[in-house]
Amino acid sequence: MPDAQERRAAGREAVEDHFDVPHVEGLRIIRPLARGGFAEVWEAEQVSLGRRVAVKFLRHEHLAQSQFVRLFEQEARVLARLNHANVVQVIDRGSTEQGPYFVMEYVEGVTLQRLMSKGRLTRDRALTILLHAARGLAYAHRNQVVHRDVKPANILISRAGQVKIGDFGIATVKAHASAAAEEGQGGIPLGTRAYMAPEQRVSFDDVGPQADVYSLGVILHKIMTGRLPPAPGEVWEPERLPARIRQVLETALAPTPQRRFADAGAFREALVTALEGRHLDPSTRLGAAGSIQDPGGFELLDVIRQDDRRSVYLVRRRGRRGERIVVKRYIKDADALQTVRELCRLEHPNVVRIHAVGERDDSFIMLMEHLPGGDLRERLVRPHGWQETAEVALAVARALAFTARHGIVHGNLRPSNVLFDSHGRIRVTDFGLPEHYRGEPGKRNWYADPESTGPTRSTADDLYALGAIMYEMLFAAAIPEEAGPEHVATACAAIGAPAEFVTVLERLIAPRDRRYPDAAEVVRDLERIVHLERPAQDAAAPSPAPDGKSSRAIEVADVSGERRPAVGAALIGLAGLAFVWAVERAVVQEWIAELVAWLLRAS
């Protein structure tokens, strides 16, 4: 009987008989992994580092077709821009005599398609995999990347259970979709028909994130029923599905993009809510048991994060109202706890609302509003224009100015602390909380003031961090360690930013003796820039108030301002809205207090 080495040698000879084995300098090609009509993927070893990688080659019969070459090279560029735990990462790209290629991380495991076809997957596990894939797609969508070929065969599950979405071979950057159409790609319906949105079957022109949402809906339907949904135009047959799941399916599979979820993030939010935590495996639930248990009135929807220092959960009250709230549990820190308690009494449209705080011997718990739009860190793959950067910076500066008036310094400002609600409005979170990697070797805080010494943080630290965030938005890269105002001026001039904007950025990262004295002055300068650049039709649109009004109060004030002739009616409307708002808030605070008390008992 031949030994293992002989079997491997025989297998390689068989491969060479059926495939043209590619040759790439620095890589040792091992075996073919997959072959489709567009490209083929090989397992290889990166000799210099001794690690396994996957190498994708355009099939030789397409090398003379410029459109396929463009699509292949586009996939490498798109993937190279994305860096997310649920997206396959590109390592390198190049070209040989055999054509273009790119090198990706090697995911040793199986596809969702294979697991589903073999019947080796429970429904709950399949739903968990789909939610992870949706998270990766949501990240892509926030960076204006549309996959356009989402299907079980492109969802990979590693041996460790990590889920990654791959094969962005026909993906497009939304901002460049029209240019692609002009080059002749627009009218060709590429993709996998069974998972393809109706509009994509007609044309690639203006296909947006809703096309990926449709594909996710098809996968969800197959997980829940074992078969594909009816074709567009066919009548839906009654399904024995929970009403909430059926509603998610009907929205995701709507025939027109406008009636679907806006993107994969909205799809995931709706599915998490509909599943009511049933997708979480027992070990995950056990890990959450220290902070969240279900006494009958509350339910755990999702685990956002769990590690040694903190736990973050999404919960909901049972019943018709179904308010969702984020529960964060941190190792106790006296200064952080004092800051959080102070913030609990305050309210501002650019600061994440803290509903309640509780503590125990070794930790404290915060209950916060849930913002489903993700954070700024997830949107820094691409450079942003200076106008958009100014608007984001203005919202953050307003939050800093408001909290500073109450003696609160953020102390750890970074893109991951800048959150978005479902309408794209900005809130800043995690004031006063310590750096989670402070003191860890090899971990640098890219947003820390170079002049800062010791653990105490000040307004000057927050302002430098704001400048570093603005720089990263502009150039999709961290600010260089030794960068100063001169470097900023040169870099901004290259992108056409106006002098007023450049001056703001220079003063934010300048040495402390030349830096802005406070965030209020930053707000004033940015307001002038943003208002000057806003189109005339938008100039009258009110900006979030710089002080402690709630967003709901601002919306009411805006409505009354538009109806000045009907003063009496406006006052009555305001009174009614104020009453409704007060009742709703009282209800929320009542169940929040109940939840805090229960959490502390459970702890």
C-alpha positions in Angstrom: 0.0 0.0 0.0 1.5 3.4 -0.9 2.4 5.7 2.0 1.1 9.3 2.4 4.0 10.9 0.6 3.4 8.6 -2.4 -0.3 9.4 -2.4 0.4 13.1 -2.4 2.8 12.8 -5.3 0.3 10.7 -7.3 -2.4 13.3 -6.5 -0.1 16.1 -7.8 0.6 14.2 -11.0 -3.1 13.8 -11.6 -3.6 17.6 -11.0 -0.9 18.4 -13.5 -2.6 16.1 -16.0 -5.9 18.0 -15.8 -4.8 21.6 -15.0 -2.1 23.9 -16.2 -0.3 24.4 -12.8 0.5 28.1 -12.5 3.9 29.4 -11.4 4.3 32.5 -9.2 7.6 33.6 -7.7 7.6 33.2 -3.9 4.7 30.8 -3.9 4.6 27.0 -3.9 1.5 25.9 -5.6 -0.1 22.9 -3.8 -3.5 22.0 -5.3 -6.6 23.4 -6.9 -9.4 24.4 -4.6 -12.1 25.6 -7.0 -12.7 26.3 -10.7 -15.5 28.3 -12.1 -16.3 29.8 -15.5 -14.5 33.0 -14.6 -11.4 32.0 -12.5 -9.7 29.2 -10.6 -8.4 29.2 -7.0 -5.3 27.3 -5.8 -4.0 26.5 -2.4 -0.4 27.6 -2.1 2.4 28.3 0.4 3.9 31.7 0.8 7.5 30.5 1.1 8.9 33.6 2.8 6.5 33.3 5.7 5.7 29.6 5.6 1.9 30.2 5.6 -0.9 28.8 3.6 -2.6 31.2 1.2 -5.2 31.0 -1.6 -4.3 32.3 -5.0 -6.9 33.3 -7.6 -6.1 33.2 -11.3 -8.2 34.5 -14.2 -8.8 31.5 -16.5 -6.6 31.7 -19.6 -9.6 31.7 -22.1 -10.6 35.1 -20.7 -7.2 36.8 -20.9 -8.0 38.3 -24.3 -11.4 39.7 -23.1 -10.7 43.1 -21.6 -14.0 43.2 -19.7 -13.1 40.0 -17.7 -9.6 41.3 -17.1 -11.1 44.5 -15.7 -13.5 42.6 -13.5 -10.7 40.4 -12.1 -8.4 43.3 -11.3 -11.4 45.1 -9.8 -12.0 42.2 -7.4 -8.4 42.5 -6.1 -8.7 46.2 -5.6 -12.1 45.9 -3.9 -11.0 43.2 -1.5 -7.7 45.0 -0.7 -9.8 47.9 0.6 -11.8 45.8 3.0 -10.6 44.7 6.4 -13.2 42.8 8.4 -13.4 39.6 10.3 -16.2 38.3 8.0 -14.6 39.2 4.7 -11.8 37.3 3.0 -8.6 39.4 3.1 -6.4 40.1 0.0 -2.7 39.9 0.8 -1.0 40.7 -2.6 -1.6 40.9 -6.3 0.4 40.6 -9.5 0.7 39.2 -13.0 2.7 36.5 -14.7 3.0 35.2 -18.2 -0.1 33.2 -17.4 -2.1 36.3 -16.5 -3.2 38.3 -13.5 -3.6 36.8 -10.0 -4.1 37.9 -6.4 -3.2 36.2 -3.1 -5.8 35.9 -0.4 -5.9 34.5 3.1 -6.5 30.7 3.1 -9.8 29.7 4.8 -9.5 26.0 5.6 -13.0 24.7 5.9 -16.2 24.3 3.9 -18.8 26.5 2.2 -22.3 27.0 3.4 -23.5 25.4 0.2 -21.7 22.2 1.0 -22.9 22.1 4.6 -26.5 22.6 3.5 -26.3 20.0 0.7 -24.9 17.4 3.0 -27.6 18.0 5.6 -25.0 18.5 8.3 -26.3 21.8 9.5 -28.9 22.7 12.1 -31.2 25.5 11.3 -29.9 27.6 14.2 -26.3 27.1 13.1 -27.2 28.0 9.5 -28.9 31.2 10.8 -25.8 32.1 12.8 -23.6 31.7 9.7 -26.0 33.9 7.7 -25.9 36.6 10.4 -22.1 36.6 10.3 -22.1 36.8 6.5 -24.6 39.7 6.7 -22.3 41.5 9.1 -19.5 41.3 6.6 -21.8 42.5 3.8 -23.0 45.4 6.0 -19.4 46.5 6.3 -18.9 46.3 2.6 -22.1 48.3 2.0 -21.0 51.0 4.4 -17.9 51.4 2.2 -20.0 51.6 -1.0 -19.1 48.1 -2.1 -21.9 45.9 -3.5 -21.0 42.1 -3.9 -23.6 41.2 -6.6 -23.0 37.4 -6.3 -24.0 36.5 -2.7 -24.8 32.8 -2.5 -24.0 29.8 -0.2 -21.0 28.8 -2.3 -19.4 32.2 -1.5 -19.9 31.9 2.3 -16.9 30.1 3.8 -16.8 28.6 7.3 -13.3 27.8 8.7 -12.5 24.8 10.9 -12.6 27.2 13.9 -16.1 28.2 12.9 -15.2 31.7 11.6 -17.5 32.9 8.8 -16.1 34.8 5.8 -17.7 36.0 2.6 -15.6 35.8 -0.5 -15.6 35.9 -4.2 -16.1 39.6 -4.9 -15.4 38.8 -8.5 -18.2 40.9 -9.9 -18.5 43.4 -7.0 -18.7 47.1 -7.7 -17.9 50.2 -5.8 -21.3 52.0 -5.8 -19.8 55.4 -6.5 -18.2 54.0 -9.7 -21.1 51.9 -11.0 -22.1 54.5 -13.6 -18.6 54.6 -14.9 -18.5 50.8 -15.2 -21.7 50.9 -17.2 -20.3 53.5 -19.6 -17.3 51.1 -20.2 -19.8 48.4 -21.4 -20.3 46.4 -18.2 -23.6 47.8 -17.3 -25.9 45.8 -19.6 -24.5 42.3 -18.8 -26.4 40.4 -16.1 -23.5 38.6 -14.4 -24.1 36.6 -11.2 -25.9 33.4 -10.1 -29.5 33.5 -11.4 -31.1 31.6 -8.6 -29.9 34.2 -6.0 -30.0 37.2 -8.3 -32.3 40.2 -7.7 -34.9 40.9 -10.4 -33.2 44.2 -11.4 -29.8 42.5 -11.7 -31.3 40.0 -14.1 -32.0 42.9 -16.5 -28.9 45.0 -16.1 -26.0 45.8 -13.9 -26.8 49.5 -14.2 -27.3 51.1 -10.8 -27.5 47.8 -8.9 -27.2 48.7 -5.2 -27.0 47.1 -1.8 -30.6 46.0 -2.1 -29.5 43.4 -4.7 -27.3 41.8 -2.0 -30.2 42.0 0.4 -32.4 40.0 -2.0 -29.7 37.3 -2.2 -29.6 37.1 1.6 -33.4 36.7 1.5 -33.1 33.8 -0.9 -30.5 32.1 1.4 -32.8 32.7 4.4 -35.7 31.2 2.6 -33.7 28.1 1.7 -32.5 27.8 5.4 -36.0 28.1 6.7 -37.9 26.0 4.1 -35.3 23.8 2.4 -36.0 25.3 -1.0 -35.6 28.4 -3.1 -38.4 31.0 -3.0 -40.9 31.4 -5.8 -39.6 33.3 -8.8 -40.4 37.0 -9.2 -44.1 37.3 -10.2 -45.1 33.9 -8.8 -47.6 33.6 -6.0 -46.2 32.9 -2.5 -47.4 29.7 -1.0 -48.3 29.7 2.7 -45.3 28.8 4.8 -45.3 27.5 8.4 -42.9 30.2 9.5 -43.0 32.5 12.5 -44.7 35.8 11.5 -41.6 37.9 12.2 -39.4 35.6 10.0 -42.0 35.7 7.2 -42.0 39.5 7.4 -38.2 39.7 7.1 -38.5 37.4 4.1 -41.2 39.4 2.4 -39.2 42.6 2.8 -35.9 41.1 1.7 -37.5 39.5 -1.4 -39.6 42.4 -2.4 -39.7 42.7 -6.3 -38.4 46.3 -6.3 -35.3 47.6 -4.5 -37.1 50.5 -2.9 -39.3 48.1 -0.8 -36.4 46.0 0.5 -34.1 46.7 3.4 -31.7 49.5 2.6 -28.6 47.3 3.1 -27.3 44.2 4.7 -27.0 46.0 8.1 -30.8 46.7 8.1 -31.5 43.1 7.0 -29.4 41.8 9.9 -31.0 44.0 12.5 -34.5 42.8 11.4 -33.4 39.2 11.4 -31.8 39.4 14.8 -34.9 40.9 16.2 -37.2 38.3 14.6 -35.0 35.4 15.9 -35.3 36.6 19.5 -32.0 35.1 20.3 -32.8 31.6 19.1 -29.7 31.6 16.9 -27.3 31.8 19.8 -25.8 28.5 20.8 -25.8 27.3 24.4 -22.1 28.2 25.1 -22.8 31.8 23.9 -25.8 32.1 26.1 -23.9 30.6 29.1 -21.2 33.3 28.6 -23.9 36.0 28.8 -25.6 34.5 31.8 -23.5 36.6 34.2 -25.1 39.8 33.0 -28.2 38.8 31.1 -30.8 36.2 32.3 -34.4 36.0 31.2 -36.8 36.5 34.1 -39.7 36.5 31.7 -39.8 40.2 30.9 -36.6 40.5 28.8 -34.9 38.6 26.1 -31.3 38.4 24.9 -31.2 39.2 21.2 -27.6 39.2 20.3 -24.0 39.1 21.8 -22.1 42.0 20.3 -18.8 41.5 22.2 -17.4 39.3 24.9 -13.9 39.3 26.3 -12.0 39.5 29.6 -12.6 43.3 30.0 -16.1 43.9 28.8 -19.3 42.3 27.5 -21.8 44.0 25.2 -25.3 42.6 24.6 -28.4 43.6 22.7 -31.6 43.0 24.7 -35.3 43.7 24.2 -38.3 43.9 26.4 -41.0 41.4 25.6 -44.3 42.6 24.4 -45.8 45.0 21.8 -43.4 47.9 22.3 -40.2 45.8 22.0 -37.7 48.5 22.9 -34.1 47.5 22.1 -31.2 48.5 24.3 -27.5 47.9 24.6 -26.2 46.5 27.9 -22.4 47.0 28.5 -20.6 45.4 31.4 -17.1 46.7 32.2 -14.5 45.9 34.9 -15.0 48.6 37.5 -13.0 51.8 37.2 -13.9 54.5 39.7 -13.2 57.4 37.3 -15.1 55.8 34.5 -18.1 55.0 36.7 -18.2 58.7 37.9 -18.2 59.9 34.3 -20.9 57.5 33.2 -23.1 58.5 36.2 -22.7 62.2 35.3 -23.6 61.5 31.6 -26.7 59.5 32.7 -28.2 62.9 33.8 -27.4 64.6 30.5 -28.8 64.5 27.0 -27.5 65.8 23.7 -28.3 64.9 20.1 -24.7 64.0 19.4 -24.1 62.0 22.5 -25.3 58.4 23.0 -27.9 58.4 25.7 -27.1 56.4 28.8 -30.4 55.3 30.4 -29.1 53.8 33.7 -26.0 52.6 35.5 -25.5 49.9 38.1 -22.5 48.5 39.9 -21.3 45.5 41.8 -18.0 44.6 43.5 -15.9 44.1 40.4 -17.8 45.6 37.5 -20.4 48.1 36.5 -23.3 47.9 34.0 -24.5 50.6 31.6 -27.8 50.6 29.7 -27.6 52.6 26.5 -29.6 53.5 23.4 -29.1 51.1 20.5 -27.7 52.7 17.3 -27.9 50.2 14.4 -25.9 52.2 11.8 -22.4 51.0 12.8 -19.4 53.1 13.6 -17.0 55.4 11.7 -14.2 52.9 11.9 -16.2 50.7 9.5 -16.3 53.5 6.9 -12.7 54.4 6.7 -11.7 52.1 3.9 -12.2 54.8 1.3 -11.1 58.5 1.4 -13.9 60.9 2.2 -14.3 64.4 0.8 -13.4 67.4 2.9 -17.1 68.5 3.0 -18.2 65.1 4.5 -15.3 65.1 6.8 -16.2 68.6 8.1 -19.8 67.6 8.8 -18.8 64.5 10.8 -16.2 66.5 12.7 -18.8 69.2 13.5 -21.1 66.6 15.0 -18.2 65.2 17.1 -17.0 68.6 18.1 -20.6 69.5 19.3 -20.6 66.4 21.5 -17.2 67.3 23.0 -18.2 71.0 23.5 -21.4 69.9 25.3 -19.7 67.4 27.6 -16.8 69.8 28.3 -19.3 72.3 29.7 -20.3 69.7 32.2 -16.7 68.9 33.1 -16.5 65.7 31.1 -13.5 64.7 28.9 -13.8 61.8 26.5 -10.3 60.6 26.9 -10.3 57.8 24.4 -11.9 59.3 21.2 -11.5 57.2 18.1 -13.5 56.2 15.1 -15.1 53.2 16.8 -16.7 55.6 19.3 -18.4 57.6 16.6 -21.7 55.8 15.9 -24.5 56.2 13.4 -28.2 55.8 13.9 -30.5 54.3 11.2 -30.8 57.7 9.6 -27.1 58.4 9.5 -27.1 60.8 12.4 -24.0 60.8 14.5 -23.6 60.1 18.2 -20.4 59.8 20.3 -20.1 57.1 22.9 -17.9 55.7 25.6 -16.9 58.9 27.4 -14.5 58.3 30.2 -13.9 54.7 29.6 -10.3 53.5 29.6 -8.4 52.3 26.6 -9.1 48.6 26.3 -5.5 47.9 25.2 -3.7 50.4 27.4 -0.3 49.0 28.4 -0.4 46.1 26.0 2.9 45.7 24.2 2.9 46.6 20.5 -0.4 48.4 20.7 -0.3 52.1 19.7 -3.2 54.5 20.1 -3.1 56.3 16.7 -5.4 59.0 18.1 -3.3 59.8 21.2 -1.7 63.3 21.5 2.1 62.9 21.2 2.5 65.4 23.9 0.3 63.6 26.3 2.0 62.2 29.5 0.5 60.0 32.1 -3.0 58.4 32.3 -4.9 61.7 32.8 -6.7 62.9 29.7 -7.7 66.5 28.9 -9.6 68.6 26.3 -6.3 68.9 24.4 -6.2 65.1 24.0 -9.7 65.0 22.7 -9.0 67.8 20.1 -5.9 66.1 18.8 -7.9 62.8 18.5 -10.6 64.7 16.5 -7.8 66.0 14.1 -6.4 62.5 13.7 -9.9 61.2 12.9 -10.4 63.9 10.3 -7.0 63.1 8.7 -7.9 59.4 8.5 -11.3 60.3 6.9 -9.6 62.4 4.2 -6.8 60.0 3.3 -8.0 56.5 4.5 -4.8 56.2 6.4 -3.7 56.9 10.0 -1.9 60.2 10.6 1.9 59.7 10.4 3.5 59.7 13.8 5.6 62.8 13.2 3.0 64.7 11.1 2.6 68.3 11.9 0.7 71.3 10.5 3.0 71.6 7.5 2.4 68.0 6.4 -1.3 68.5 6.8 -1.3 71.7 4.7 0.6 70.0 1.9 -1.6 66.9 1.9 -4.9 68.9 2.0 -3.7 71.2 -0.8 -3.3 68.1 -3.0 -7.1 67.2 -2.6 -8.3 70.8 -3.0 -9.5 71.5 0.5 -10.1 75.2 1.2 -7.8 77.2 3.4 -10.5 77.6 6.2 -10.8 73.8 6.4 -7.0 73.3 6.4 -6.6 75.8 9.2 -9.1 73.9 11.4 -7.2 70.7 10.9 -3.8 72.3 11.5 -5.0 73.8 14.8 -6.3 70.5 16.0 -3.1 68.6 15.6 -0.7 71.6 16.4 1.5 71.6 19.5 -0.6 72.4 22.6 0.5 76.0 22.8 -1.0 76.6 19.3 -3.9 74.2 19.5 -7.6 75.2 19.9 -8.3 76.0 23.5 -11.7 74.3 23.5 -14.2 72.4 21.4 -16.6 75.3 21.3 -14.2 77.3 19.1 -13.9 74.3 16.8 -17.7 74.1 16.5 -17.8 77.8 15.5 -15.2 77.4 12.8 -16.6 74.2 11.4 -20.2 75.6 11.4 -19.0 78.5 9.2 -17.3 76.0 6.8 -20.3 73.6 6.6 -22.9 76.3 6.2 -20.9 78.0 3.4 -20.7 74.8 1.5 -24.2 73.6 2.0 -26.5 74.1 -1.1 -29.1 76.9 -0.9 -32.0 74.4 -0.6 -30.3 72.8 2.4 -29.2 76.0 4.1 -32.5 76.4 6.0 -32.3 72.9 7.3 -31.6 73.1 11.0 -28.4 71.6 12.5 -28.5 69.6 15.7 -28.6 71.9 18.7 -25.2 72.5 20.3 -26.6 72.2 23.8 -28.7 69.8 25.7 -31.9 69.4 23.7 -32.9 65.9 22.7 -33.2 65.0 19.0 -36.9 64.6 19.5 -37.2 68.2 20.9 -35.2 69.5 17.9 -37.6 67.9 15.5 -40.6 69.5 17.3 -38.9 72.9 17.3 -38.3 72.6 13.5 -41.9 71.8 12.8 -43.2 74.8 14.9 -40.7 77.0 13.1 -42.1 76.1 9.7 -45.7 77.0 10.7 -45.4 80.4 12.3 -48.7 81.8 10.9 -50.6 79.1 12.8 -49.1 79.9 16.2 -52.0 78.5 18.2 -52.1 75.2 16.3 -48.4 74.9 16.6 -48.5 75.4 20.3 -51.2 72.8 20.7 -49.2 70.4 18.5 -46.1 71.0 20.6 -47.9 70.4 23.8 -49.3 67.1 22.4 -46.0 65.9 21.2 -44.3 66.9 24.4 -46.9 64.9 26.4 -46.4 61.8 24.2 -42.6 62.1 24.5 -42.8 62.4 28.2 -45.1 59.3 28.5 -42.8 57.3 26.2 -39.8 58.3 28.1 -41.4 57.5 31.4 -42.3 54.0 30.2 -38.8 53.4 28.9 -37.2 54.6 32.2 -39.6 52.4 34.2 -38.6 49.2 32.4 -34.9 50.3 32.4 -35.0 50.7 36.1 -36.6 47.3 36.4 -33.9 45.8 34.1 -31.0 47.3 36.1 -32.4 46.0 39.4 -32.8 42.6 37.9 -29.3 42.6 36.3 -27.7 43.5 39.7 -29.7 40.7 41.4 -28.6 38.3 38.6 -25.0 39.3 39.1 
